[in-house]
Amino acid sequence: MISRRALLALVPVSLLSLPRAATALELGAMTPVTDLDWSYLADTVMGGVSQGQARVEGGAIRLTGTVSTENRGGFIQTRTALPEGLPPGTTALCLRVRGNGERYFIHLRTTRTRLPWQYYRAGFETSSDWSDVALSLAGFAPSGRLMRARIAPEEVRSIGLVAYGRDHEADVSLSEIGAA
């Protein structure tokens, strides 16, 4: 098995310069995303041509760019690691988001998603106003047929904010995230 560190060494990931602080979410509390370490990646790691960036802006992580499905691509993403997983008893993720009216996704990776293209996905709509979104863990769909249907909260190892799956201009911000 390839270690996460070895795999990341093969993938060009530009780290954002954010202070290192929280590495876990607390049940029933919202965590400012600026307390988490975020990294950016795009489909260019597999030959795609999508371009974008993730940056801290106004107390939020903002993901912007052009998503292109050319050359079998179709995503830009910013991701944070959760080495301790989600708290036991977590049934949903709570987000405070805004965007350009497009649909965006949260991708979860777990201790069981060993291949880079494996994840669990749930979508949400955005508007230009900040809104609160709750995504039930039971509503996250696996990216492949051989994956477990349900997510165990303690097995979640990363959360990704993703513009995915269709040609569009991405502009989405996430200010807080919590476990419920």
N, C-alpha and C positions, 0 to 999 in steps of 0.2 A: 504494500500500500504506500502511495506517495504521501508524504506529510504535507500539511497545509503550507508550512514554510517553504518547502521545496516547490510546491505548485505555484505559490505566489512569486517565487523567484523567476519563474518562466513567463509570468504575465506582467506586462508593463502597467503598473498601477501607480498613479500619482497621488500621494498622500496630501491631504489638506493640513495646513498648520493650525490645528486646534489644540487647546490645552487638554492634557490627559486628566480625566476625572472619573466619572461614573463608568463602570463596566457592567452594571446590572440595572434592571428596572425593578421598582418596588410595586407590589400588588396594591392597587387602589390609589396610586400617585402618578402624577405626570412628571416627566423628566424633560427639562429643556434640552433640545438636541445639541446645543453648544457644549453640553457636559459630556458628550460622546465623541469618540474619534471616528471620522468618516474618511472613506477612500472613494475615488472615482474610477470607473472603468466603462468601456464601451465595446461594441461588437468588433472593433478593430483588432482585438486580441485573437479573433478567428477569421480575419479577412474582410469584415464588413467596413462600411464607409461612414457610419454615423459619427457625428462630432458633437461635443458639448463640454460642459464644465459643471462643477459643483463648488459652491463657495458659501461661506457664512456671510449673511447679509441681514441686517435688522433683527438679530436674534434668532434667525432661522437658517436652515441649510436650504439653498436654492439650487435646483437642477435645471439647467437650460441647455438647449442645443437643437440640432436637426437629427431626427431619427429617420434612417433610410433602410429599406428592406433590400436595396441593391446588394449584389454579391453575397446573398444568403445571410444578411445582417438583420438588424432591426431593434437595437436597444442602446440606451445610455443609462447609467445607474450610479447611485452613490450608496455606499453600504457601511454599516457599523457592526463590529463584532460584539457578541454577547457571550463571553467565555463561560459564564455561570448559567446560561440559559435564561428562560423566563421563570418567574416565581411559580412554585407549585400552586395549583388551583387556578392558574390563568385560563380564562375562557375566551378572552378577546383582547385585541390591541386597540388602543384609543389613540387617535391622531388629531392634531390641529393643523389643517392644511389650507392652502389657497393655490390657485393656478389660473391658467388661461382658458378654462372651460373644457379642457380635454380630459379624457379618462386616463388615470395613472394606476400603478400597481405597487403593492408591497410584496416583495419576494422574501421568503424565509428559507434559510438553509439550516439543516439539522445535523446531528451526529450521524444520521443515516444517508444524507445526501453527499455522497463521496465524489461523484463526478461533477465537473464544473457546470454542466448543463442541467443538473438536477436542482429543483427548488419547489416550493409551494407558493402559489400565487393567489392574491385576492385584489380586486380592482375597486377603485373609488372615483367618484366624479369630483371636479373642482369648479370653483367660480372665483371671481376676483376678490371676494370677501373671505375672510378667515372663517372656517367652519370646522366643527368637530365631527369626526368620523369614527365609528366603532366597527371593527372587522372581527367577526367571530372566528376563532381558530378552526371551528368545524367547517367554515366556509372556504378555507384555503384549499385550492385544488392542486394535486400533485402534477408535476410536469411530465411524468411518464407513467406507463401502466404498471411497471414493476415496483413502484414505490407504495409505501403504506398509505392508506386513505386518511388516517388521522395523525395529527401532530401531537406529540407529548411535549408540553411546555418546557420541561427541563432539558429537552434535547435540542431546542432552538439555539443556534450558534451565531447567526447573523440576521440582520434585518436590512433589506435593500429597498430604497425608493427608486422606482424604475419607470422610465418612459419606454414603451415596448410595443412591438408587434405590427406597426403600421407606419407609413410615411407621414410625418407631421413635425411641427415645431413644438418643442417641449419647453414648458416654463411652469415649474411646480415648486412650492416651498412647503417645508415641514418645520414647525416651531417647537412642538412638544410631542412626546410619545409616552404611552403608559400601558400598563398591564391591568386588566380588569377581570 
